[in-house]
């Protein structure tokens, strides 16, 4: 019963992110060259270790962007915050786009990311303003790669543990850093097998819940092997409507070693009722 409710909540959230923004869809739009460098010896192995390089870095700031397209409608959801890779705890403020009239009545969503859980404030019809919604990410059909409108930065890195094929593209300058650009495909089931304890459940759920377990990506690593930018392309089936959503999730990481203080909500502050679809 609890698992079914979690899945309903996840469906309500991701459906609301699209449907709530694009109600009356007529208002929604439908529509660095790399420098040469020496070929690294093992692109696949390098990318499978990228998540470990983030743990070694400790923490960073993050910016996220999620583009969703379905039925000729396209929306972009943006987020910004901090993440502690050693504790796998993060905080993001997620901002929904303007509605078709050019105004925005959507309050920013505060998200707390933790191993196996996503906490959201200001998300879901009927939820009191002072309460948090808690979702078990392993019970979500997308493993929270899509549901929150932002991909957990460490989960985004752990997707690369399932890298099957990868090619080195070249080097570019990104936010003042020299980075190496790789392009490839990851398998979510393989990523789940090699993931950290907190990542196995969500990635395993995504491997079963997405339209395909194959995830094309572009990723940019700095000299320490840390991810500076990663872009995944997911194919997600949206709830009861069984509509295929094309989702592109981009995560930018910077200011490594920044202090991060994330405190999870007390039990009394977590909403126990049902979330209505918006």
C-alpha positions as CSV (number, residue, x, y, z in Angstrom):
1,X,0.0,0.0,0.0
2,X,2.8,2.4,0.9
3,X,4.7,1.6,-2.2
4,X,1.6,2.2,-4.4
5,X,1.1,5.5,-2.8
6,X,4.7,6.5,-3.4
7,X,4.3,5.7,-7.0
8,X,1.1,7.7,-7.3
9,X,2.9,10.7,-5.6
10,X,5.8,10.4,-8.0
11,X,3.4,10.3,-11.0
12,X,1.5,13.3,-9.6
13,X,4.7,15.3,-9.2
14,X,6.2,14.7,-12.7
15,X,2.8,15.0,-14.3
16,X,2.2,18.3,-12.5
17,X,5.6,19.7,-13.6
18,X,4.5,19.3,-17.2
19,X,0.7,19.6,-17.2
20,X,0.6,22.4,-14.6
21,X,3.0,24.5,-16.7
22,X,1.5,23.8,-20.1
23,X,-2.2,23.8,-19.4
24,X,-3.7,24.9,-22.7
25,X,-0.6,23.8,-24.5
26,X,-1.0,26.4,-27.3
27,X,1.2,28.7,-25.3
28,X,4.2,26.3,-25.1
29,X,6.8,26.2,-27.8
30,X,7.3,23.0,-29.9
31,X,10.2,23.7,-31.2
32,X,32.4,24.9,-28.4
33,X,33.9,23.2,-30.9
34,X,36.4,20.8,-29.2
35,X,40.1,21.3,-29.5
36,X,42.2,18.3,-30.6
37,X,43.9,16.4,-27.8
38,X,45.6,13.1,-27.3
39,X,43.2,10.2,-27.1
40,X,42.8,9.0,-23.5
41,X,43.6,5.3,-23.2
42,X,40.4,4.0,-21.5
43,X,37.3,6.3,-21.9
44,X,34.9,3.7,-20.5
45,X,37.0,3.1,-17.4
46,X,37.6,6.8,-16.8
47,X,33.8,7.5,-16.9
48,X,33.0,4.6,-14.6
49,X,35.3,6.2,-12.0
50,X,33.9,9.7,-12.3
51,X,31.5,9.3,-9.3
52,X,34.5,8.3,-7.1
53,X,36.3,11.5,-8.1
54,X,33.4,13.5,-6.8
55,X,33.5,11.7,-3.5
56,X,37.2,12.5,-3.3
57,X,36.3,16.2,-4.0
58,X,33.9,16.2,-1.1
59,X,31.3,18.7,-2.2
60,X,30.3,21.3,-4.8
61,X,27.7,23.8,-5.9
62,X,25.4,22.6,-8.6
63,X,23.1,24.0,-11.3
64,X,20.5,21.8,-13.0
65,X,18.4,22.0,-16.1
66,X,15.7,19.6,-17.2
67,X,14.0,19.8,-20.6
68,X,10.9,17.8,-21.2
69,X,9.2,17.3,-24.5
70,X,5.9,15.5,-25.2
71,X,3.3,16.0,-27.9
72,X,5.0,19.0,-29.4
73,X,5.3,20.8,-26.0
74,X,8.6,21.7,-24.4
75,X,9.4,23.0,-21.0
76,X,12.6,23.7,-19.0
77,X,12.9,23.4,-15.2
78,X,16.0,24.9,-13.6
79,X,17.6,24.3,-10.2
80,X,20.5,25.5,-8.1
81,X,22.1,24.4,-4.9
82,X,24.9,22.4,-3.1
83,X,25.8,18.8,-2.7
84,X,27.9,16.7,-0.2
85,X,29.1,13.6,-2.1
86,X,30.5,11.8,0.9
87,X,27.2,11.9,2.8
88,X,25.1,11.9,-0.4
89,X,23.1,14.9,0.9
90,X,22.1,17.9,-1.2
91,X,19.8,20.9,-1.3
92,X,18.3,22.4,-4.5
93,X,15.9,25.3,-5.2
94,X,14.0,24.3,-8.3
95,X,12.2,27.0,-10.3
96,X,9.4,26.1,-12.8
97,X,9.1,28.1,-16.0
98,X,6.6,30.8,-16.7
99,X,3.1,29.9,-17.9
100,X,2.0,30.6,-21.5
101,X,0.8,34.1,-20.5
102,X,4.3,35.0,-19.5
103,X,3.7,35.1,-15.8
104,X,4.6,32.6,-13.1
105,X,2.4,31.7,-10.1
106,X,4.7,28.8,-9.2
107,X,6.7,29.1,-6.0
108,X,10.2,27.7,-6.1
109,X,10.4,24.2,-4.9
110,X,12.9,23.4,-2.1
111,X,14.3,19.9,-2.5
112,X,16.5,17.9,-0.1
113,X,18.3,15.0,-1.5
114,X,19.3,12.0,0.6
115,X,20.2,8.3,0.1
116,X,17.0,6.7,-0.9
117,X,14.8,9.7,-0.3
118,X,13.6,13.0,-1.8
119,X,12.1,15.7,0.4
120,X,10.1,18.6,-1.3
121,X,8.5,21.7,0.0
122,X,6.0,23.8,-2.0
123,X,5.2,20.9,-4.2
124,X,1.8,19.2,-4.5
125,X,-1.8,20.5,-4.2
126,X,-3.2,20.4,-0.7
127,X,0.1,20.2,1.1
128,X,0.4,22.7,4.0
129,X,3.0,25.4,3.3
130,X,5.1,24.3,6.4
131,X,5.2,20.6,5.5
132,X,7.6,18.5,3.5
133,X,6.6,15.7,1.1
134,X,8.9,12.6,1.4
135,X,9.3,10.2,-1.5
136,X,11.2,6.9,-1.4
137,X,13.2,7.1,-4.6
138,X,13.5,3.3,-5.0
139,X,9.7,3.2,-5.3
140,X,9.6,5.8,-8.1
141,X,9.5,4.4,-11.6
142,X,12.2,6.7,-12.7
143,X,14.3,6.4,-9.5
144,X,14.1,10.2,-9.1
145,X,16.1,10.9,-12.2
146,X,13.1,12.9,-13.5
147,X,10.4,13.1,-10.7
148,X,11.8,16.2,-8.9
149,X,12.5,18.2,-12.0
150,X,16.2,17.9,-11.3
151,X,18.5,14.9,-11.3
152,X,20.3,14.2,-8.0
153,X,23.9,15.2,-8.8
154,X,25.5,12.1,-7.3
155,X,22.9,9.8,-9.0
156,X,23.7,11.6,-12.3
157,X,27.4,10.7,-11.8
158,X,26.5,7.1,-10.8
159,X,24.6,6.6,-14.1
160,X,28.1,6.7,-15.6
161,X,29.1,3.5,-13.7
162,X,27.0,1.7,-16.3
163,X,29.0,3.2,-19.2
164,X,28.9,0.6,-22.1
165,X,30.4,2.6,-24.9
166,X,32.3,5.9,-24.8
167,X,34.4,8.0,-27.2
168,X,36.7,10.9,-26.5
169,X,35.7,14.0,-28.4
170,X,38.3,16.6,-27.4
171,X,39.0,19.4,-25.0
172,X,37.3,22.7,-24.4
173,X,37.2,25.5,-21.9
174,X,34.2,25.3,-19.6
175,X,33.6,27.9,-16.8
176,X,37.4,28.8,-16.9
177,X,38.5,25.1,-16.6
178,X,40.1,22.9,-19.3
179,X,37.9,19.9,-19.6
180,X,37.7,16.7,-21.6
181,X,34.5,16.0,-23.5
182,X,33.3,12.4,-23.8
183,X,30.2,11.0,-25.5
184,X,28.7,7.6,-24.9
185,X,25.9,5.4,-23.7
186,X,25.2,4.0,-20.2
187,X,23.0,1.1,-19.1
188,X,21.0,1.8,-16.0
189,X,20.8,-1.9,-14.9
190,X,24.6,-2.1,-15.0
191,X,24.9,1.2,-13.2
192,X,22.6,-0.1,-10.5
193,X,24.8,-3.2,-9.9
194,X,27.9,-1.1,-9.4
195,X,26.3,1.9,-7.6
196,X,26.7,2.9,-4.0
197,X,24.3,1.4,-1.5
198,X,22.1,4.4,-1.7
199,X,22.0,4.4,-5.5
200,X,21.2,0.8,-6.2
201,X,17.5,1.0,-5.5
202,X,16.8,4.2,-7.5
203,X,18.9,3.2,-10.5
204,X,17.4,-0.3,-10.5
205,X,13.9,1.2,-10.5
206,X,14.8,3.5,-13.3
207,X,16.2,0.6,-15.4
208,X,12.7,-1.0,-15.2
209,X,10.6,2.2,-15.3
210,X,12.1,4.0,-18.3
211,X,11.1,3.2,-21.8
212,X,14.7,2.0,-22.3
213,X,17.5,1.3,-19.9
214,X,20.0,2.8,-22.4
215,X,21.0,6.4,-21.6
216,X,23.0,8.5,-24.1
217,X,25.2,11.1,-22.5
218,X,27.7,13.8,-23.0
219,X,30.1,14.5,-20.0
220,X,33.0,16.9,-19.4
221,X,35.7,16.0,-16.9
222,X,38.4,18.3,-15.5
223,X,42.1,17.3,-14.8
224,X,41.1,15.6,-11.5
225,X,38.5,13.4,-13.3
226,X,35.6,15.4,-11.6
227,X,32.4,15.9,-13.6
228,X,32.0,19.6,-14.5
229,X,29.0,19.0,-16.8
230,X,26.9,16.0,-17.7
231,X,23.9,15.8,-20.0
232,X,21.7,12.7,-20.0
233,X,18.9,11.9,-22.4
234,X,16.1,9.8,-20.9
235,X,13.0,8.3,-22.4
236,X,10.3,8.2,-19.7
237,X,6.8,6.9,-19.9
238,X,4.5,9.3,-18.1
239,X,2.0,7.6,-15.7
240,X,-1.5,6.4,-16.7
241,X,-1.4,8.3,-20.0
242,X,1.5,6.1,-21.2
243,X,2.9,9.1,-23.1
244,X,6.6,8.9,-23.9
245,X,8.5,11.9,-22.5
246,X,11.8,12.9,-24.0
247,X,13.8,14.3,-21.1
248,X,17.3,15.9,-21.3
249,X,18.8,16.5,-17.9
250,X,21.9,18.7,-17.5
251,X,24.0,19.1,-14.3
252,X,26.8,21.6,-13.9
253,X,29.2,21.2,-10.9
254,X,31.6,23.9,-9.7
255,X,33.2,25.4,-6.5
256,X,34.4,22.0,-5.2
257,X,35.0,21.8,-1.5
258,X,32.3,24.4,-0.6
259,X,30.8,24.0,2.9
260,X,27.4,22.1,2.8
261,X,25.0,22.0,5.7
262,X,21.9,20.0,4.8
263,X,19.5,19.1,7.6
264,X,16.6,16.7,6.9
265,X,13.1,17.4,8.2
266,X,11.9,16.0,11.5
267,X,9.2,13.4,11.3
268,X,6.6,15.9,12.6
269,X,7.3,18.2,9.6
270,X,6.6,15.5,6.9
271,X,3.2,15.5,5.3
272,X,1.4,12.1,5.6
273,X,-1.6,12.8,3.4
274,X,-2.3,12.3,-0.3
275,X,-0.9,14.7,-3.0
276,X,-3.5,15.7,-5.6
277,X,-2.4,16.1,-9.3
278,X,-2.3,19.7,-10.3
